């Protein structure tokens, strides 16, 4: 869940750079400068938890190798945005084309690494509670995911007796 904020911030930074290029208004690139800073901080925080998740995946599994590619790809994305941010420090409202191009490349790579992250969760079940299903109780309830929230607190079904 932590990845939503950095992805959103970095995506908006790229959009603001495109608006700045299209309009010639450096205000948008100035905003992009701050979006990148916040996105990188959030991405580095998310990386800590991602590493913990990856470390717990059993070795010699497809999930472990996809997780490694996903993580290393995200490291490259962060490096691209960090370099882009550093290139902007002197003149945030006029970053120059190379800084903007690094952000565009980073955003393109983030699309790929995001897809890999989706594969890990949706296809390979990494990070999914054991027994998870469509009627599982709320995670804050303290009950296992294998319970059925629709039947919690209801009387057990009656059986029909014939005499």
C-alpha positions in Angstrom: 0.0 0.0 0.0 2.9 2.4 0.6 3.8 2.4 -3.1 0.6 4.3 -4.1 1.9 7.7 -2.8 5.3 7.7 -4.5 3.9 6.4 -7.7 1.2 9.1 -7.7 3.7 11.8 -6.8 6.3 10.8 -9.4 3.6 10.4 -12.1 2.2 13.9 -11.3 5.7 15.3 -11.5 6.1 13.9 -15.0 2.7 15.3 -16.0 3.7 18.7 -14.6 6.9 18.6 -16.6 4.9 17.9 -19.8 2.6 20.8 -19.0 5.6 23.0 -18.4 7.1 22.0 -21.8 3.8 22.5 -23.6 3.0 25.9 -22.0 6.5 27.3 -21.4 5.5 28.1 -17.9 8.2 27.1 -15.4 5.8 27.2 -12.5 4.8 23.6 -13.4 8.4 22.4 -13.3 8.9 24.1 -10.0 6.0 22.0 -8.7 7.5 18.9 -10.3 10.7 19.5 -8.3 8.8 19.2 -5.0 6.7 16.3 -6.2 9.9 14.4 -7.1 11.4 15.0 -3.7 8.3 13.8 -1.9 7.9 10.8 -4.3 11.6 9.7 -3.7 11.2 9.9 0.1 8.0 7.8 -0.1 9.6 5.4 -2.6 12.6 4.9 -0.3 10.3 4.2 2.7 8.2 1.7 0.6 11.5 0.0 -0.5 12.3 -0.9 3.1 9.0 -2.8 3.5 9.3 -4.2 0.0 12.7 -5.7 0.9 11.2 -7.3 4.0 8.4 -8.8 1.9 10.9 -10.1 -0.7 13.2 -11.5 2.0 10.3 -13.7 3.3 9.5 -15.2 -0.1 10.9 -18.8 -0.3 14.0 -19.3 -2.4 13.9 -21.1 -5.8 10.4 -19.8 -6.6 9.2 -17.8 -9.5 8.0 -15.1 -7.0 11.5 -14.7 -5.6 13.0 -14.0 -9.1 10.1 -11.7 -10.1 10.4 -9.9 -6.8 14.1 -9.4 -7.4 13.5 -7.9 -10.9 10.7 -5.8 -9.4 12.9 -4.5 -6.6 16.0 -3.8 -8.7 13.8 -2.1 -11.3 12.4 0.2 -8.7 15.9 1.0 -7.5 16.7 2.2 -11.0 13.5 4.2 -11.1 14.5 5.9 -7.8 18.0 6.6 -9.1 16.6 8.2 -12.3 14.3 10.5 -10.3 17.0 11.3 -7.8 19.4 12.3 -10.5 16.6 14.3 -12.2 15.9 16.1 -8.9 19.6 16.9 -8.4 19.9 18.3 -11.9 17.0 20.6 -11.1 18.3 22.0 -7.8 19.9 25.1 -9.2 16.9 26.1 -11.3 13.8 24.2 -10.4 11.6 26.3 -12.7 13.9 25.7 -15.7 15.3 22.1 -15.2 16.5 21.5 -18.8 15.5 18.7 -21.1 17.8 16.0 -19.7 16.3 16.3 -16.2 12.8 16.0 -17.7 13.8 13.0 -20.0 15.2 11.2 -16.9 11.8 11.6 -15.3 10.0 10.3 -18.4 12.3 7.2 -18.5 11.7 6.7 -14.8 8.0 6.9 -15.2 8.1 4.4 -18.1 10.2 2.0 -16.1 7.8 2.4 -13.1 5.0 1.2 -15.4 6.9 -2.1 -15.9 7.9 -2.5 -12.2 4.3 -1.8 -11.2 3.0 -4.5 -13.4 5.6 -6.9 -11.8 4.3 -5.9 -8.4 0.8 -6.6 -9.5 1.9 -10.1 -10.7 3.5 -10.7 -7.3 0.3 -9.9 -5.4 -2.5 -10.9 -7.8 -1.0 -13.8 -9.6 1.5 -15.3 -7.2 -0.3 -14.4 -3.9 2.7 -12.7 -2.3 1.5 -10.7 0.8 -2.0 -12.2 0.6 -3.4 -13.6 3.9 -3.7 -17.3 4.0 -7.3 -18.2 3.6 -8.2 -14.8 2.0 -11.6 -14.8 0.3 -14.4 -12.4 -0.8 -16.2 -12.5 2.6 -13.1 -12.4 4.9 -13.5 -10.3 8.0 -11.8 -6.9 8.4 -8.1 -7.1 9.1 -8.6 -5.0 12.2 -11.0 -7.5 13.7 -8.2 -9.8 14.8 -10.0 -12.8 13.2 -8.3 -15.0 10.6 -9.0 -14.3 6.9 -10.3 -17.8 6.6 -13.5 -16.9 8.6 -16.6 -15.8 6.8 -17.6 -12.3 7.9 -21.2 -12.9 6.6 -21.8 -15.6 9.1 -20.0 -14.1 12.1 -22.5 -13.4 14.9 -25.3 -15.3 13.3 -26.9 -18.4 14.7 -25.7 -21.7 13.2 -28.0 -23.2 10.6 -30.8 -25.3 11.9 -31.1 -28.9 10.9 -34.4 -30.4 10.1 -35.5 -33.4 12.1 -38.0 -35.9 10.9 -39.9 -37.9 13.5 
